[in-house]
Amino acid sequence: MRQFLLVLVMSLWMTVYSQRVVDISTGEISTTVGLTTSVSKTVTPIEGGYKVSYCFDKAALLPDSRCAGAEECILEGFTTNQIPGYPAFPYAADLFFVPEGNAYTVKLLSQEWILIDGKPSPGKCYRPVNDSVFDRASDFQPIVPYDGFFPSGLVEEEPSISYRDSELIKIGITPVQYDYVNEKVRLCKSLEYEVLFSKSNSFYRVGSVEKSSVTNGFQYDPYLSLSTLNYDFENSNASDSIYSPKSSNLNFNQDPKTYLIISIPGYASAIKQLASWKKTIGFV
């Protein structure tokens, strides 16, 4: 029994110790213990909308014991998107509140990358929430060879979300891309994109929180304040606002969104999926 425990502990230690950390600013790779990743995000109001800036300083590369030489890239504040047959890749979603009567455009302004050698870890298959078997062999499928880099986009507008009387823009961020055939990994060093709003003449009502013509008609929505990047900015002049608007520049490392999920053991698998989704929109 002691020998078994010793082997198990040594195996876990070797897995952690063999983790590599990439300094994206220099391209240097080191071996260290523990996750030491660093991502910063800043939101700045500009004329007609907002500019979002990301800076990626470090990324952790975790070895995949099921695929020799493969590594899974980990970034602070990003979840891992799992698509069977493709590489597992970091993913996050930025949400924006659409002011009433406005259309919007999303545009990538700048991007900077580094290139390193690496073999991607294959995406895992999702299991039913009541399946308690961990790391089943069928959870993993080999990556089907493809040309070029995957994912192909860095900043991608996704289908919008309806919430009560509001429309939310969902923007997918994928700062790690894999060239499977040539075993290359492209890591984003920095990126900037903008979201611009303009009055729409469409009969389609772009959703928003209702504002009455009465002076005290504004209804503050805490979910929109926490989950979107611009709700507090848009409503900072509300006459009976019950919150203090954030500064003109939001740094999400200094202004984290923390929360606690309490559940019974039977829902552990489902809660993990919920927490993973929450992580993509900035909750830690």
Buried (B, 14 or more C-beta within 10 A) or exposed (E): EEEEEEEEEEEEEEEBEEBBBBBBBEEEBEEEEEBBBBBBBBBBBEEEBBBBBBBBBBBBBBBBEEBEEBBBBBBBBBBBBBBBEBBBBBBBBBBBBBBBBBBBEBEEEEBEBBEBEBBBBBBBBEBEBEEEEEEEEEBBBEBEEBEEBBBEEBBBBEEBBEBEEBBBBBBBBBBBBBBBEEBBBBBBBBBBBBBBBEEBEEEEEBBBBEBEEEEEEBBBBEEBBBBBBBBBBBBBEBEEEEEEBBEEEBBBBEEEEEEEEEEEEEEEBEBEEEBBEBBBBBBE
